[in-house]
Amino acid sequence: MVVRYFDETLSIYCGGIDNLYRHHDYNLAILESFRPYPMARYWLHCNHLYVDGRKMSKSKGNILYIDDLKKQGYNRSEIRFFLIFGNYRERMYYSDENMRASANKLRGLQKTVKQIEKALKKKPSSSPPGKSGHSYNRLKRIFVKHMDNDLNVKDAFDGLCKIVYGTKVDGLNPAEASEIIKSLKDIDEVLKVIF
C-alpha cells in the first residue's frame, strides 16, 4: 500500500511495538527487494495506550474515540497533545485525570502565548529592545535538543514552557514579542498544538 503513495524514502515509518517482529521486518524485506532505496530513514515502534489498566483494543472493548473525547469538551489540539506528550517508547495511560492534566498543561501555554500576542499591539517603548534573536535561538535550541533525543516531546514542551513562563510578558516590547511568537509558530509546525 505504501508504494502506491510514496516513491521515495520515508522520513519515519511508525507502528506499534507488536509490529516490530514479523511485520515490519517482513515489510522491509519485501519493499527493499525491488526498490533501489531504503524504505525509511527511521523506524519507530510505539508502546501502547492503556485504558482502565489494559491495552486499548477492540477485542477488550476499551476503545476511546475522538468523538467521545470531543463530547467531554476536549478539542483536537488537546487530544493530539495528550497523544504526543511523553516518549513514544513508553506506555501511555489514559484516565480522565491524565487527560484533564494534559489539556490544562496545553491551555496554560496557550493562555501565556495569547498574552504575548497582545504585546505585539503595544506602542513601542523608549526602552531599548532585547537582544535580537535571543528568545528565538533559545526556544529553538531547547526544542531541538530534546526532540533530537529520541523525540522526547515531554522535555521539549516542558523546556518551552519554562522559557515562556519565565518571560516577563508585561515588559515585552513588540519586537521581542514578535520574536517569541515567530519561534513558537516555527516550533508548532512540528507539534501542531499551540496555535
Buried (B, 14 or more C-beta within 10 A) or exposed (E): EEEEEEEEEBEEBBBBBEBEEEEBEEBBEEBEEEBEEEBBEEBBBBBBBBBEEEBBEEEEEBEEEEEEBEEEEBBEBBBBBBBBBBBBEEEBBBEEEEBBEBBEBBBEBBEBBEBBBEBBEEEEEEEEEBEEEEBBEBBBEBBEEBBEEEBBBBBBBBBBBEBBEEBEBEEBBBEBBBBBBEBBEEBBEBBEBBB
